[in-house]
């Protein structure tokens, strides 16, 4: 996967198009991610204790990974991800400014 947890991403499609946010979770089996403050859904919660009332809470929902693009921390632009390889490791690079991500 080219996008990892704590990366900054920009939403390309859907009701939140144009927003940016931090990746909270990556679900690689489904090719989905959860982005902070994007794709907010309401969840109904039952009361757990006597006297407590039920409520609706807002949580960020899943978004398809194809609808987001990584934002380069150096140049600040949405960019495609490339890979560089050294003898010991493989690392991600920005396709626009060639900086290591």
Secondary structure as GFF3:
##gff-version 3
##sequence-region A 1 101
A	DSSP	beta_strand	8	11	.	.	.	ID=ss1
A	DSSP	beta_strand	20	27	.	.	.	ID=ss2
A	DSSP	beta_strand	32	35	.	.	.	ID=ss3
A	DSSP	beta_strand	40	45	.	.	.	ID=ss4
A	DSSP	beta_strand	55	60	.	.	.	ID=ss5
A	DSSP	beta_strand	62	64	.	.	.	ID=ss6
A	DSSP	three_ten_helix	65	67	.	.	.	ID=ss7
A	DSSP	beta_strand	68	71	.	.	.	ID=ss8
A	DSSP	beta_strand	78	79	.	.	.	ID=ss9
A	DSSP	beta_strand	81	85	.	.	.	ID=ss10
A	DSSP	beta_strand	90	94	.	.	.	ID=ss11
###
